[in-house]
Amino acid sequence: MDPFAIIRDKLTQRNVDFVDEQDSISVPSQTLDGFPVYFCLSDPMYVVSLGGWHGHFKDADAALKIFFLGLTSHLRLCVTSRGSWEYRWKVEICDENQWQEMGTDIVPFFPFWKAKRVFYQQNNLLPMPEGMTASILTEGWFDS
C-alpha cells in the first residue's frame, strides 16, 4: 500500500492535524514542548524529519515506523541550543522505562559563545501499537 495513504488514514482516524502536499506529509507541533514530524519521498529515498533531526530510508516500512514513533510519547528529542540557535538534536527512545540514544544530527556552525541550554521535546499524539516496543520499531533503522 502507498505509504502516504497509510499516513493519511492513521492520522485521520486519530483526528491529528496534518498538512498533505504532493510528495510530503507533515504534522506540525501541536504543543509547546512538541516537535514537527515530516515524511516525504525524495526519489529513491524516503526522508523522515523529527524536529531538527532527519533520516533517509530506502525502505518505506522503516520510514513509516520512525514517522509514527515520532508521534508517540516513546520518542523524544534532546535539543541543545546556544542562545536561541538550536544546533544539536538527539533522538531518544524509551524502552522498558529507560531512555536510549538512537542518533544525533548537528549543525556545525553555531554561536558557541552564547549560553548553552538543553531541553526536551516530545509528542503524544498517537498511542504505541499494542504489543510493540520502541526497540522493536527501531530495529535496524540506521541500516535502511
Protein Blocks (a to p, Z undefined) as FASTA:
>chain_A
ZZklmmmmmmmmnopacdddfkbccdddfbfkbccdddddddfbdcddehjbccddfblk
lmmmmmmmmmmckbccddddehjbcfbdcddddeehiacdfbdcddfbdcfkbccddddd
dddfbccdehiafklmmgoklmZZ
